[in-house]
């Protein structure tokens, strides 16, 4: 499995794996595809970086979308990370997450924190456990954010000490 930039031909694979996970709603899938389209159709944009984990036939089996958090000093957001269910528990999610962390920590970027938002619904339990296993801590919880009983949970991992102003 290698990590490479997302190609136009990857879009159907990503849409399929998002649906196959049976975690995301139609609205969430539509947003994920919208970000893919922005990335593919506006090559000069700097808000979203998209990469895939491609198998030995160069078929995307996972993907990640991340970018700098607007109006912040060196914060980054992980917007999406997903792996085809047929490839779960093979280290692909970890490989993609480590790739993002390396990009954010790169001296040329010097990102100091990576933020990840997710839902409190039970179907996201494995997702939250994944983040916690990789050293992310719950920074905030916004009750009833997405819907009644569906909190927004914000995880963070710091890479560099904050700059002194």
C-alpha positions as CSV (number, residue, x, y, z in Angstrom):
1,X,0.0,0.0,0.0
2,X,1.4,3.3,-1.0
3,X,0.2,6.8,-0.3
4,X,-0.1,9.1,-3.3
5,X,-2.1,12.2,-4.4
6,X,-5.7,11.6,-5.3
7,X,-6.3,11.2,-9.1
8,X,-9.6,11.9,-10.9
9,X,-10.0,8.2,-11.5
10,X,-10.1,7.6,-7.7
11,X,-13.3,9.5,-7.2
12,X,-15.6,6.5,-7.9
13,X,-13.5,4.3,-5.6
14,X,-13.7,6.8,-2.8
15,X,-17.5,7.2,-3.2
16,X,-17.9,3.4,-3.1
17,X,-15.8,3.0,0.0
18,X,-17.6,5.8,1.8
19,X,-20.9,4.1,1.1
20,X,-19.6,0.7,2.0
21,X,-18.4,1.8,5.5
22,X,-22.1,2.3,6.3
23,X,-21.1,5.0,8.8
24,X,-21.6,8.2,6.7
25,X,-25.0,9.7,5.9
26,X,-25.9,10.7,2.3
27,X,-25.3,14.4,3.3
28,X,-21.8,13.5,4.7
29,X,-20.9,11.6,1.5
30,X,-22.1,14.5,-0.6
31,X,-19.7,16.9,1.4
32,X,-16.8,14.5,1.0
33,X,-17.4,14.3,-2.8
34,X,-17.7,18.1,-2.9
35,X,-14.3,18.4,-1.3
36,X,-12.9,15.9,-3.8
37,X,-14.3,17.9,-6.7
38,X,-12.8,21.1,-5.3
39,X,-9.4,19.4,-5.1
40,X,-9.7,18.0,-8.6
41,X,-11.1,21.0,-10.3
42,X,-9.3,23.9,-8.6
43,X,-5.6,22.8,-8.7
44,X,-4.5,26.2,-7.3
45,X,-6.6,25.9,-4.1
46,X,-4.7,25.4,-0.8
47,X,-7.5,24.5,1.5
48,X,-7.7,20.8,0.9
49,X,-5.1,18.2,0.4
50,X,-6.3,14.7,-0.6
51,X,-4.3,11.5,-0.7
52,X,-5.2,7.9,-1.2
53,X,-3.7,4.6,0.0
54,X,-3.4,2.6,-3.2
55,X,-2.9,-1.1,-3.5
56,X,-0.5,-2.9,-5.8
57,X,-2.9,-2.3,-8.7
58,X,-3.0,1.4,-7.9
59,X,-6.7,1.2,-6.7
60,X,-7.6,3.5,-3.8
61,X,-8.5,1.5,-0.7
62,X,-8.5,4.5,1.6
63,X,-8.2,8.2,1.5
64,X,-7.6,11.2,3.7
65,X,-8.5,14.9,3.3
66,X,-6.8,17.6,5.4
67,X,-5.8,21.2,5.3
68,X,-4.7,24.3,7.2
69,X,-7.3,25.7,9.6
70,X,-8.2,29.1,8.2
71,X,-7.3,32.2,10.3
72,X,-5.0,30.2,12.7
73,X,-1.3,30.1,13.4
74,X,-0.2,26.7,12.3
75,X,-3.3,24.6,13.1
76,X,-4.5,21.9,10.7
77,X,-7.7,20.0,10.3
78,X,-8.2,16.4,9.4
79,X,-11.5,16.5,7.5
80,X,-11.9,13.0,6.3
81,X,-10.2,9.6,6.7
82,X,-11.8,6.4,5.5
83,X,-10.7,2.9,4.5
84,X,-12.6,0.4,2.4
85,X,-14.2,-2.1,4.8
86,X,-12.6,-5.0,2.9
87,X,-9.2,-3.5,4.0
88,X,-10.0,-2.6,7.6
89,X,-7.5,-3.8,10.3
90,X,-4.6,-3.8,7.8
91,X,-2.9,-0.7,9.1
92,X,-4.1,1.5,6.2
93,X,-5.9,4.1,8.4
94,X,-2.7,4.3,10.6
95,X,-0.6,4.7,7.5
96,X,-2.8,7.6,6.2
97,X,-2.9,9.2,9.6
98,X,0.9,9.0,10.0
99,X,1.2,10.5,6.5
100,X,-0.9,13.5,7.5
101,X,1.0,14.0,10.7
102,X,4.3,13.9,8.8
103,X,3.0,16.5,6.4
104,X,1.9,18.8,9.2
105,X,5.1,18.3,11.2
106,X,7.3,19.0,8.1
107,X,9.7,21.8,8.9
108,X,8.4,23.8,5.9
109,X,4.9,23.6,7.3
110,X,5.6,23.6,11.0
111,X,2.1,22.8,12.0
112,X,1.7,22.8,15.7
113,X,-1.6,21.0,16.1
114,X,-3.8,18.6,14.2
115,X,-7.5,18.8,14.9
116,X,-10.1,16.1,14.2
117,X,-13.8,16.4,14.7
118,X,-16.2,13.5,14.9
119,X,-19.6,12.5,16.2
120,X,-20.5,11.0,19.6
121,X,-22.9,8.5,18.0
122,X,-22.2,4.8,18.8
123,X,-21.4,4.0,15.2
124,X,-18.4,6.3,15.6
125,X,-17.0,4.4,18.6
126,X,-14.3,2.6,16.5
127,X,-13.3,5.9,15.0
128,X,-12.9,7.6,18.4
129,X,-10.9,4.6,19.7
130,X,-8.7,4.8,16.6
131,X,-7.9,8.5,17.3
132,X,-7.3,7.8,21.0
133,X,-4.9,4.9,20.2
134,X,-2.9,7.3,18.1
135,X,-2.4,9.8,20.8
136,X,-5.3,12.2,20.2
137,X,-7.0,13.7,23.2
138,X,-10.5,15.0,23.5
139,X,-10.2,18.8,23.5
140,X,-13.8,19.7,23.4
141,X,-17.3,18.3,23.3
142,X,-20.2,20.4,22.0
143,X,-23.5,18.7,23.2
144,X,-26.3,18.2,20.7
145,X,-24.2,19.8,18.0
146,X,-25.2,17.7,15.0
147,X,-28.6,16.7,16.4
148,X,-30.1,16.1,19.8
149,X,-28.0,13.4,21.4
150,X,-25.2,13.7,18.8
151,X,-22.3,15.7,20.2
152,X,-19.4,17.1,18.2
153,X,-16.2,15.8,19.7
154,X,-12.9,17.6,18.8
155,X,-9.7,15.7,19.2
156,X,-6.2,17.2,19.0
157,X,-2.6,16.2,18.9
158,X,0.2,18.8,19.4
159,X,3.4,18.6,17.5
160,X,5.4,21.6,18.5
161,X,5.1,23.9,21.6
162,X,3.1,27.0,21.0
163,X,4.9,30.0,19.7
164,X,5.4,32.8,22.2
165,X,3.9,36.1,21.0
